[in-house]
Amino acid sequence: MKTVAQLLDEKGHDVISVSPTEPVMAALSKMSDKNVGALLVMEGDTLVGIFSERDYARKMIIYGRTTNASVSDLMTKDVIHATPEQRLEECMTIMTAKHFRHMPVLDNGKLIGIISATDLIRDSITTQDLAAEQLR
């Protein structure tokens, strides 16, 4: 398998983000408009969290939040990130073990992209298809 940097070079480095003070409903609307399952939470150039559909579904009712809640009320603060040099299989192992689907990519503390479980599965399928074609 390839590295995170190689995957980002193929898929792009675009990141959809939100500020921690953004209302939850506005963040959910942005997720729907962009057809993504998570937004990176940024204060300027600093990654401070990640807000996912799972954060909303699990924390909104459990913690008794209202629709007036801000992203910072529900986001995951301790974000596990990847580095450009990491192998995709290592990221897949981490994401599976820790039960999350989106992983920001930081290079020397600077955000350079995000990878998802879907990205990793898609790459794995492509790799398997190429291997099968070569065997034929």
DSSP file (Angstrom, degrees, kcal/mol; ACC not computed):
  #  RESIDUE AA STRUCTURE BP1 BP2  ACC     N-H-->O    O-->H-N    N-H-->O    O-->H-N    TCO  KAPPA ALPHA  PHI   PSI    X-CA   Y-CA   Z-CA
    1    1 A M              0   0    0      0, 0.0     2,-0.1     0, 0.0   123,-0.0   0.000 360.0 360.0 360.0 162.2    0.0    0.0    0.0
    2    2 A K        -     0   0    0      1,-0.1    86,-2.6    85,-0.1    87,-0.3  -0.217 360.0 -92.8 -91.8-178.6    1.0    3.6   -0.5
    3    3 A T  B  >  -A   87   0A   0     84,-0.2     4,-2.0    85,-0.1    84,-0.2  -0.459  32.5-109.7 -91.3 166.6    1.6    6.4    1.9
    4    4 A V  H  > S+     0   0    0     82,-2.4     4,-2.8    79,-0.3     5,-0.2   0.894 119.4  56.6 -60.7 -41.0   -0.8    9.1    3.1
    5    5 A A  H  > S+     0   0    0     79,-2.3     4,-2.1    81,-0.2    -1,-0.2   0.901 106.4  49.5 -59.8 -41.5    1.1   11.7    1.0
    6    6 A Q  H  > S+     0   0    0     78,-0.3     4,-1.4     2,-0.2    -1,-0.2   0.908 111.2  49.1 -65.1 -41.5    0.5    9.6   -2.1
    7    7 A L  H  X S+     0   0    0     -4,-2.0     4,-2.9     1,-0.2     5,-0.3   0.931 111.3  49.2 -63.0 -45.2   -3.2    9.2   -1.4
    8    8 A L  H  X S+     0   0    0     -4,-2.8     4,-2.7     1,-0.2    -1,-0.2   0.870 106.5  56.6 -63.3 -36.0   -3.6   13.0   -0.8
    9    9 A D  H  < S+     0   0    0     -4,-2.1    -1,-0.2    -5,-0.2    -2,-0.2   0.854 114.0  40.9 -62.7 -32.8   -1.7   13.7   -4.0
   10   10 A E  H  < S+     0   0    0     -4,-1.4    -2,-0.2    -3,-0.3    -1,-0.2   0.915 125.8  31.3 -79.1 -46.0   -4.3   11.6   -5.9
   11   11 A K  H  < S-     0   0    0     -4,-2.9    -3,-0.2     1,-0.2    -2,-0.2   0.724 112.2-111.8 -90.4 -22.6   -7.5   12.7   -4.0
   12   12 A G     <  -     0   0    0     -4,-2.7    -1,-0.2    -5,-0.3    -2,-0.1  -0.296  12.7-101.3 108.9 164.5   -6.5   16.3   -3.2
   13   13 A H        +     0   0    0    100,-0.1    -1,-0.1    -2,-0.1    -4,-0.1   0.250  66.4 138.0-107.3   9.5   -5.8   18.3   -0.1
   14   14 A D        -     0   0    0     -3,-0.2     2,-0.4    99,-0.1   100,-0.3  -0.299  30.6-170.7 -62.5 139.8   -9.1   20.1    0.2
   15   15 A V        -     0   0    0     98,-0.1     2,-0.6    96,-0.1    24,-0.1  -0.998  15.8-148.8-132.7 135.2  -10.5   20.3    3.8
   16   16 A I        +     0   0    0     -2,-0.4    24,-1.9    22,-0.2     2,-0.3  -0.920  31.7 174.0-103.6 125.0  -13.9   21.4    4.8
   17   17 A S  E     -b   40   0B   0     -2,-0.6     2,-0.3    22,-0.2    24,-0.2  -0.767  22.1-162.0-131.3 172.5  -13.7   23.1    8.2
   18   18 A V  E     -b   41   0B   0     22,-2.2    24,-2.5    -2,-0.3    33,-0.0  -0.962  27.7-109.5-148.0 156.3  -15.8   24.9   10.8
   19   19 A S    >   -     0   0    0     -2,-0.3     3,-1.5    22,-0.2    52,-0.3  -0.598  29.7-117.1 -88.7 156.7  -15.0   27.1   13.7
   20   20 A P  T 3  S+     0   0    0      0, 0.0    52,-2.5     0, 0.0    53,-0.3   0.730 114.3  56.2 -65.2 -20.4  -15.6   25.9   17.3
   21   21 A T  T 3  S+     0   0    0     50,-0.2     3,-0.1    49,-0.1     0, 0.0   0.522  79.8 116.8 -89.4  -5.1  -18.2   28.7   17.8
   22   22 A E  S <  S-     0   0    0     -3,-1.5    49,-2.7     1,-0.1    50,-0.2  -0.363  76.7-105.8 -62.2 137.2  -20.3   27.7   14.8
   23   23 A P  B  >  -E   70   0C   0      0, 0.0     4,-2.0     0, 0.0     3,-0.5  -0.397  24.7-123.9 -62.5 142.2  -23.8   26.6   15.7
   24   24 A V  H  > S+     0   0    0     45,-2.8     4,-2.7     1,-0.2     5,-0.2   0.888 110.4  55.1 -54.9 -42.7  -24.2   22.8   15.4
   25   25 A M  H  > S+     0   0    0     42,-0.6     4,-1.9    44,-0.3    -1,-0.2   0.864 107.2  49.7 -64.2 -35.0  -27.2   23.2   13.0
   26   26 A A  H  > S+     0   0    0     -3,-0.5     4,-2.1     2,-0.2    -1,-0.2   0.886 111.0  50.1 -68.3 -38.6  -25.0   25.3   10.7
   27   27 A A  H  X S+     0   0    0     -4,-2.0     4,-2.4     2,-0.2    -2,-0.2   0.914 110.2  49.7 -65.7 -42.6  -22.3   22.7   10.8
   28   28 A L  H  X S+     0   0    0     -4,-2.7     4,-2.3     1,-0.2    -2,-0.2   0.892 109.8  51.7 -62.9 -39.0  -24.7   19.9   10.0
   29   29 A S  H  X S+     0   0    0     -4,-1.9     4,-2.8    -5,-0.2    -1,-0.2   0.907 109.5  49.7 -63.0 -42.1  -26.1   21.9    7.1
   30   30 A K  H  X S+     0   0    0     -4,-2.1     4,-2.4     2,-0.2    -2,-0.2   0.907 109.6  51.5 -63.2 -42.1  -22.5   22.4    5.8
   31   31 A M  H  X>S+     0   0    0     -4,-2.4     5,-2.1     1,-0.2     4,-0.8   0.909 112.2  46.5 -61.1 -41.7  -21.9   18.7    6.1
   32   32 A S  H ><5S+     0   0    0     -4,-2.3     3,-0.5     3,-0.2    -2,-0.2   0.928 112.1  49.7 -66.1 -45.9  -25.1   18.0    4.1
   33   33 A D  H 3<5S+     0   0    0     -4,-2.8    -2,-0.2     1,-0.2    -1,-0.2   0.877 118.8  38.3 -60.5 -38.7  -24.3   20.5    1.4
   34   34 A K  H 3<5S-     0   0    0     -4,-2.4    -1,-0.2    -5,-0.2    -2,-0.2   0.494 106.2-127.6 -92.2  -4.9  -20.8   19.1    1.0
   35   35 A N  T <<5 +     0   0    0     -4,-0.8     2,-0.3    -3,-0.5    -3,-0.2   0.923  62.1 135.1  56.5  49.0  -21.9   15.5    1.4
   36   36 A V      < -     0   0    0     -5,-2.1    -1,-0.2    -6,-0.1    -2,-0.1  -0.879  55.6-143.5-124.3 158.1  -19.3   14.8    4.1
   37   37 A G  S    S+     0   0    0     -2,-0.3    16,-2.1     1,-0.2    17,-0.3   0.458  81.3  27.5 -99.6  -3.2  -19.5   13.0    7.4
   38   38 A A  E     - C   0  52B   0     14,-0.2     2,-0.4    15,-0.1    14,-0.2  -0.994  58.2-153.0-157.4 151.5  -17.1   15.1    9.4
   39   39 A L  E     - C   0  51B   0     12,-2.8    12,-2.9    -2,-0.3     2,-0.3  -0.977  24.4-124.1-123.6 139.6  -15.7   18.7    9.5
   40   40 A L  E     -bC  17  50B   0    -24,-1.9   -22,-2.2    -2,-0.4     2,-0.7  -0.662  24.1-134.7 -79.4 139.9  -12.4   19.7   10.9
   41   41 A V  E     -bC  18  49B   0      8,-2.9     7,-3.0    -2,-0.3     8,-1.2  -0.867  30.4-176.0-101.3 118.0  -12.7   22.2   13.7
   42   42 A M  E     - C   0  47B   0    -24,-2.5     2,-0.6    -2,-0.7     5,-0.2  -0.910  29.4-164.2-121.7 139.5  -10.2   25.0   13.2
   43   43 A E  E >  S- C   0  46B   0      3,-2.6     3,-1.9    -2,-0.4     2,-0.4  -0.927  80.7 -53.3-113.0 100.3   -9.2   28.1   15.1
   44   44 A G  T 3  S-     0   0    0     -2,-0.6    -2,-0.0     1,-0.3     0, 0.0  -0.568 122.5 -20.6  65.7-123.1   -7.2   30.0   12.5
   45   45 A D  T 3  S+     0   0    0     -2,-0.4     2,-0.5    -3,-0.1    66,-0.5   0.308 117.9 101.7 -96.6   7.6   -4.6   27.5   11.2
   46   46 A T  E <   -C   43   0B   0     -3,-1.9    -3,-2.6    64,-0.1     2,-0.5  -0.818  68.9-135.4-102.6 127.8   -4.8   25.3   14.3
   47   47 A L  E     +C   42   0B   0     -2,-0.5    -5,-0.2    62,-0.3    32,-0.1  -0.677  31.3 165.9 -76.1 120.7   -6.7   22.0   14.4
   48   48 A V  E     -     0   0B   0     -7,-3.0     2,-0.3    -2,-0.5    -6,-0.2   0.483  58.3 -35.8-115.6  -7.4   -8.7   22.0   17.7
   49   49 A G  E     -C   41   0B   0     -8,-1.2    -8,-2.9    29,-0.1     2,-0.3  -0.988  51.1-106.4 174.2-176.3  -11.1   19.1   17.0
   50   50 A I  E     -CD  40  76B   0     26,-1.8    26,-3.0    -2,-0.3     2,-0.5  -0.995  19.1-155.6-139.5 139.5  -13.3   17.2   14.6
   51   51 A F  E     +C   39   0B   0    -12,-2.9   -12,-2.8    -2,-0.3     2,-0.3  -0.970  21.9 174.3-120.1 118.8  -17.1   17.2   14.4
   52   52 A S  E  >  -C   38   0B   0     -2,-0.5     4,-2.0   -14,-0.2   -14,-0.2  -0.739  48.1-107.2-120.9 166.9  -18.8   14.2   12.9
   53   53 A E  H  > S+     0   0    0    -16,-2.1     4,-2.9    -2,-0.3     5,-0.2   0.871 122.8  55.8 -56.8 -36.8  -22.3   12.9   12.4
   54   54 A R  H  > S+     0   0    0    -17,-0.3     4,-2.6     2,-0.2     5,-0.4   0.891 102.9  53.9 -64.7 -40.5  -21.5   10.4   15.1
   55   55 A D  H  > S+     0   0    0      2,-0.2     4,-2.3     1,-0.2     5,-0.5   0.935 113.2  43.8 -58.1 -45.5  -20.6   13.3   17.5
   56   56 A Y  H  X S+     0   0    0     -4,-2.0     4,-1.9     1,-0.2     5,-0.3   0.958 114.8  47.5 -64.0 -51.2  -24.0   14.8   16.9
   57   57 A A  H  < S+     0   0    0     -4,-2.9     4,-0.4     1,-0.2     5,-0.2   0.872 121.8  34.3 -61.5 -39.1  -26.0   11.6   17.1
   58   58 A R  H  X S+     0   0    0     -4,-2.6     4,-0.9    -5,-0.2    -1,-0.2   0.866 124.5  36.4 -87.1 -37.5  -24.4   10.4   20.3
   59   59 A K  H  X S+     0   0    0     -4,-2.3     4,-2.1    -5,-0.4     6,-0.5   0.766 100.1  71.2 -93.3 -26.2  -23.7   13.6   22.2
   60   60 A M  H  <>S+     0   0    0     -4,-1.9     5,-2.2    -5,-0.5    -1,-0.1   0.947 114.9  22.8 -58.2 -52.6  -26.7   15.8   21.4
   61   61 A I  H >45S+     0   0    0     -4,-0.4     3,-1.3    -5,-0.3    -1,-0.2   0.906 121.0  56.9 -82.7 -44.0  -29.2   13.8   23.4
   62   62 A I  H 3<5S+     0   0    0     -4,-0.9    -2,-0.2     1,-0.3    -3,-0.2   0.894 115.5  37.5 -57.0 -42.4  -26.9   12.0   25.9
   63   63 A Y  T 3<5S-     0   0    0     -4,-2.1    -1,-0.3    -5,-0.1    -2,-0.2   0.360 112.3-118.5 -93.1   5.9  -25.5   15.3   27.1
   64   64 A G  T < 5 +     0   0    0     -3,-1.3    -3,-0.2     1,-0.2    -4,-0.1   0.824  53.1 166.3  65.6  32.9  -28.8   17.1   26.9
   65   65 A R      < -     0   0    0     -5,-2.2     2,-0.2    -6,-0.5    -1,-0.2  -0.426  26.5-138.0 -77.7 155.3  -27.7   19.7   24.4
   66   66 A T    >   -     0   0    0     -2,-0.1     3,-1.9     1,-0.0    -1,-0.1  -0.565  32.8 -97.5-103.3 173.5  -30.2   21.8   22.5
   67   67 A T  T 3  S+     0   0    0      1,-0.3   -42,-0.6    -2,-0.2   -43,-0.1   0.592 120.7  69.8 -68.8  -7.4  -30.1   22.8   18.9
   68   68 A N  T 3  S+     0   0    0    -44,-0.1    -1,-0.3   -45,-0.1    -3,-0.0   0.426  74.8 122.1 -85.7   0.8  -28.5   26.0   20.0
   69   69 A A    <   -     0   0    0     -3,-1.9   -45,-2.8   -46,-0.1   -44,-0.3  -0.198  59.4-128.7 -61.9 153.8  -25.3   24.1   20.9
   70   70 A S  B >>  -E   23   0C   0    -47,-0.3     3,-1.5   -46,-0.1     4,-0.6  -0.643  24.9-106.4 -99.1 163.7  -22.0   25.1   19.3
   71   71 A V  H >> S+     0   0    0    -49,-2.7     4,-2.3   -52,-0.3     3,-1.4   0.875 118.8  61.9 -55.5 -39.8  -19.7   22.8   17.6
   72   72 A S  H 34 S+     0   0    0    -52,-2.5    -1,-0.3     1,-0.3   -51,-0.1   0.752  96.1  61.5 -61.9 -22.8  -17.2   23.0   20.6
   73   73 A D  H <4 S+     0   0    0     -3,-1.5    -1,-0.3   -53,-0.3    -2,-0.2   0.778 120.4  21.5 -71.5 -26.1  -20.0   21.5   22.8
   74   74 A L  H << S+     0   0    0     -3,-1.4    -2,-0.2    -4,-0.6   -22,-0.2   0.559  95.2 111.5-120.0 -13.5  -20.1   18.3   20.8
   75   75 A M  S  < S-     0   0    0     -4,-2.3     2,-0.6    -5,-0.2   -24,-0.2  -0.148  71.6-110.2 -67.3 159.3  -16.8   18.0   18.9
   76   76 A T  B     -D   50   0B   0    -26,-3.0   -26,-1.8     1,-0.2     3,-0.1  -0.812  32.3-172.7 -85.6 123.9  -14.1   15.4   19.6
   77   77 A K        +     0   0    0     -2,-0.6     2,-1.5   -28,-0.2    -1,-0.2   0.850  68.9  66.1 -91.4 -36.9  -11.2   17.3   21.0
   78   78 A D  S    S-     0   0    0    -28,-0.1     2,-0.5   -29,-0.0    -1,-0.2  -0.656  75.6-172.7 -89.6  86.9   -8.5   14.7   21.2
   79   79 A V        -     0   0    0     -2,-1.5     2,-0.5    -3,-0.1    24,-0.1  -0.681  17.6-145.4 -89.6 125.9   -8.0   14.1   17.5
   80   80 A I        -     0   0    0     -2,-0.5     2,-0.3    14,-0.0    -2,-0.0  -0.761  27.1-169.4 -85.0 131.7   -5.7   11.3   16.3
   81   81 A H        -     0   0    0     -2,-0.5     2,-0.2    22,-0.2    24,-0.2  -0.804  16.2-131.6-123.6 163.6   -4.0   12.4   13.1
   82   82 A A  B     -f  105   0D   0     22,-2.9    24,-2.7    -2,-0.3     3,-0.0  -0.658  15.4-136.8-103.8 164.7   -1.9   10.9   10.4
   83   83 A T    >   -     0   0    0     -2,-0.2     3,-1.3    22,-0.2   -79,-0.3  -0.848  27.8-110.4-116.0 159.1    1.4   12.1    9.0
   84   84 A P  T 3  S+     0   0    0      0, 0.0   -79,-2.3     0, 0.0   -80,-0.3   0.804 115.4  55.4 -59.1 -29.6    2.3   12.1    5.3
   85   85 A E  T 3  S+     0   0    0    -81,-0.2    -3,-0.0   -82,-0.1   -79,-0.0   0.659  83.0 108.8 -80.1 -16.0    4.9    9.3    5.7
   86   86 A Q  S <  S-     0   0    0     -3,-1.3   -82,-2.4   -83,-0.1   -81,-0.2  -0.268  72.3-117.6 -65.2 147.3    2.5    6.9    7.3
   87   87 A R  B >>  -A    3   0A   0    -84,-0.2     4,-1.6     1,-0.1     3,-0.6  -0.586  19.2-123.8 -80.6 146.0    1.4    3.8    5.3
   88   88 A L  H 3> S+     0   0    0    -86,-2.6     4,-2.6     1,-0.2     5,-0.2   0.856 110.1  58.4 -60.9 -36.6   -2.3    3.6    4.6
   89   89 A E  H 3> S+     0   0    0    -87,-0.3     4,-2.0     1,-0.2    -1,-0.2   0.861 104.2  52.2 -64.5 -32.4   -2.6    0.1    6.2
   90   90 A E  H <> S+     0   0    0     -3,-0.6     4,-2.2     2,-0.2    -1,-0.2   0.913 110.3  48.0 -66.4 -42.2   -1.4    1.6    9.5
   91   91 A C  H  X S+     0   0    0     -4,-1.6     4,-2.9     1,-0.2     5,-0.2   0.907 110.4  51.9 -63.6 -41.5   -4.0    4.3    9.3
   92   92 A M  H  X S+     0   0    0     -4,-2.6     4,-2.3     1,-0.2    -1,-0.2   0.901 109.4  50.1 -62.1 -40.6   -6.7    1.7    8.5
   93   93 A T  H  X S+     0   0    0     -4,-2.0     4,-2.5     2,-0.2    -2,-0.2   0.920 112.8  46.1 -63.2 -44.7   -5.6   -0.3   11.6
   94   94 A I  H  X S+     0   0    0     -4,-2.2     4,-2.5     2,-0.2    -2,-0.2   0.935 113.2  48.6 -64.1 -47.3   -5.7    2.8   13.8
   95   95 A M  H  X>S+     0   0    0     -4,-2.9     5,-1.9     1,-0.2     4,-0.8   0.889 114.2  46.5 -62.7 -39.3   -9.1    3.9   12.5
   96   96 A T  H  <5S+     0   0    0     -4,-2.3     3,-0.4    -5,-0.2    -1,-0.2   0.929 114.5  46.0 -68.2 -45.6  -10.6    0.4   12.9
   97   97 A A  H  <5S+     0   0    0     -4,-2.5    -2,-0.2     1,-0.2    -1,-0.2   0.860 119.4  40.3 -66.5 -35.8   -9.2   -0.1   16.4
   98   98 A K  H  <5S-     0   0    0     -4,-2.5    -1,-0.2    -5,-0.2    -2,-0.2   0.467 107.5-124.9 -95.3  -2.8  -10.3    3.4   17.6
   99   99 A H  T  <5 +     0   0    0     -4,-0.8     2,-0.3    -3,-0.4    -3,-0.2   0.919  64.3 122.8  62.1  50.2  -13.7    3.3   15.9
  100  100 A F      < -     0   0    0     -5,-1.9    -1,-0.2    -6,-0.1    -2,-0.1  -0.949  48.0-155.8-136.3 163.5  -13.5    6.5   13.8
  101  101 A R  S    S+     0   0    0     -2,-0.3    16,-2.2     1,-0.1     2,-0.4   0.497  71.5  59.3-117.4  -8.1  -13.8    7.2   10.1
  102  102 A H  E     - G   0 116D   0     14,-0.2    14,-0.2    15,-0.1    -1,-0.1  -0.987  54.0-175.8-131.8 135.2  -12.0   10.4    9.4
  103  103 A M  E     - G   0 115D   0     12,-3.1    12,-2.6    -2,-0.4   -22,-0.2  -0.953  18.1-140.3-135.4 113.7   -8.3   11.3   10.1
  104  104 A P  E     - G   0 114D   0      0, 0.0   -22,-2.9     0, 0.0     2,-0.5  -0.325  18.0-134.8 -65.4 155.0   -6.7   14.7    9.6
  105  105 A V  E     -fG  82 113D   0      8,-2.9     7,-3.0   -24,-0.2     8,-0.9  -0.967  21.7-172.1-117.4 121.8   -3.2   14.7    8.1
  106  106 A L  E     - G   0 111D   0    -24,-2.7     2,-0.5    -2,-0.5     5,-0.2  -0.926  11.8-163.5-115.8 137.7   -0.7   17.0    9.8
  107  107 A D  E >  S- G   0 110D   0      3,-2.9     3,-1.6    -2,-0.4   -24,-0.1  -0.953  84.1 -24.2-119.4 108.8    2.8   17.7    8.5
  108  108 A N  T 3  S-     0   0    0     -2,-0.5    -1,-0.1     1,-0.3     3,-0.1   0.895 129.4 -48.7  52.2  44.0    5.0   19.3   11.2
  109  109 A G  T 3  S+     0   0    0      1,-0.2     2,-0.5   -63,-0.0   -62,-0.3   0.357 115.6 116.9  83.5  -5.5    1.8   20.5   12.9
  110  110 A K  E <   -G  107   0D   0     -3,-1.6    -3,-2.9   -64,-0.1     2,-0.3  -0.838  68.8-120.8-101.3 130.4    0.3   22.0    9.8
  111  111 A L  E     +G  106   0D   0    -66,-0.5    -5,-0.2    -2,-0.5     3,-0.1  -0.503  38.4 164.3 -68.3 126.4   -2.9   20.6    8.4
  112  112 A I  E     -     0   0D   0     -7,-3.0     2,-0.3     1,-0.4    -6,-0.2   0.410  57.9 -46.8-123.5  -1.7   -2.5   19.4    4.9
  113  113 A G  E     -G  105   0D   0     -8,-0.9    -8,-2.9     2,-0.0    -1,-0.4  -0.979  49.6-103.4 162.9-172.3   -5.6   17.2    4.3
  114  114 A I  E     -G  104   0D   0   -100,-0.3     2,-0.3    -2,-0.3  -100,-0.0  -0.994  18.8-157.5-145.9 143.6   -7.9   14.6    5.6
  115  115 A I  E     -G  103   0D   0    -12,-2.6   -12,-3.1    -2,-0.3     2,-0.3  -0.910  10.0-157.4-119.9 153.3   -8.4   10.9    4.8
  116  116 A S  E  >  -G  102   0D   0     -2,-0.3     4,-1.9   -14,-0.2   -14,-0.2  -0.825  33.7-110.1-124.3 164.0  -11.5    8.8    5.4
  117  117 A A  H  > S+     0   0    0    -16,-2.2     4,-2.6    -2,-0.3     5,-0.2   0.879 121.1  57.2 -58.2 -37.6  -12.2    5.1    5.8
  118  118 A T  H  > S+     0   0    0    -17,-0.3     4,-2.8     1,-0.2    -1,-0.2   0.902 103.8  52.0 -61.1 -41.3  -13.8    5.3    2.4
  119  119 A D  H  > S+     0   0    0      1,-0.2     4,-2.2     2,-0.2    -1,-0.2   0.918 111.8  46.6 -59.1 -43.4  -10.6    6.6    0.8
  120  120 A L  H  X S+     0   0    0     -4,-1.9     4,-2.2     2,-0.2    -2,-0.2   0.894 113.4  47.4 -69.1 -40.8   -8.7    3.7    2.3
  121  121 A I  H  X S+     0   0    0     -4,-2.6     4,-2.6     2,-0.2     5,-0.2   0.928 111.5  51.3 -65.0 -44.8  -11.2    1.1    1.2
  122  122 A R  H  X S+     0   0    0     -4,-2.8     4,-2.2     1,-0.2    -2,-0.2   0.910 111.6  47.3 -59.1 -43.7  -11.3    2.6   -2.3
  123  123 A D  H  X S+     0   0    0     -4,-2.2     4,-2.4    -5,-0.2    -1,-0.2   0.901 111.0  51.5 -66.1 -40.1   -7.5    2.5   -2.5
  124  124 A S  H  X S+     0   0    0     -4,-2.2     4,-2.4     2,-0.2    -2,-0.2   0.907 110.4  48.5 -62.9 -42.9   -7.4   -1.1   -1.2
  125  125 A I  H  X S+     0   0    0     -4,-2.6     4,-2.7     2,-0.2    -1,-0.2   0.915 111.3  50.1 -64.0 -43.4  -10.0   -2.2   -3.8
  126  126 A T  H  X S+     0   0    0     -4,-2.2     4,-2.3     2,-0.2    -2,-0.2   0.915 111.1  49.3 -61.2 -43.3   -8.1   -0.5   -6.6
  127  127 A T  H  X S+     0   0    0     -4,-2.4     4,-2.2     2,-0.2    -2,-0.2   0.908 112.4  47.7 -62.7 -43.0   -4.9   -2.2   -5.5
  128  128 A Q  H  X S+     0   0    0     -4,-2.4     4,-2.6     2,-0.2    -2,-0.2   0.897 110.6  51.9 -65.9 -40.5   -6.6   -5.6   -5.3
  129  129 A D  H  X S+     0   0    0     -4,-2.7     4,-2.3     2,-0.2    -2,-0.2   0.909 110.2  48.7 -62.4 -41.6   -8.1   -5.1   -8.8
  130  130 A L  H  X S+     0   0    0     -4,-2.3     4,-2.2     2,-0.2    -2,-0.2   0.911 111.9  49.1 -64.6 -42.0   -4.7   -4.2  -10.2
  131  131 A A  H  X S+     0   0    0     -4,-2.2     4,-1.9     1,-0.2    -2,-0.2   0.910 111.7  48.8 -64.1 -42.4   -3.1   -7.3   -8.6
  132  132 A A  H  X S+     0   0    0     -4,-2.6     4,-1.7     1,-0.2    -1,-0.2   0.900 110.4  51.2 -64.4 -40.6   -5.9   -9.5  -10.0
  133  133 A E  H  < S+     0   0    0     -4,-2.3    -1,-0.2     1,-0.2    -2,-0.2   0.898 109.0  50.8 -63.5 -40.4   -5.5   -8.1  -13.4
  134  134 A Q  H  < S+     0   0    0     -4,-2.2    -1,-0.2     1,-0.2    -2,-0.2   0.866 108.2  52.8 -65.9 -35.2   -1.8   -8.7  -13.4
  135  135 A L  H  <        0   0    0     -4,-1.9    -1,-0.2     1,-0.3    -2,-0.2   0.835 360.0 360.0 -68.7 -32.1   -2.4  -12.3  -12.3
  136  136 A R     <        0   0    0     -4,-1.7    -1,-0.3    -5,-0.1    -2,-0.2   0.500 360.0 360.0 -70.8 360.0   -4.7  -12.8  -15.3
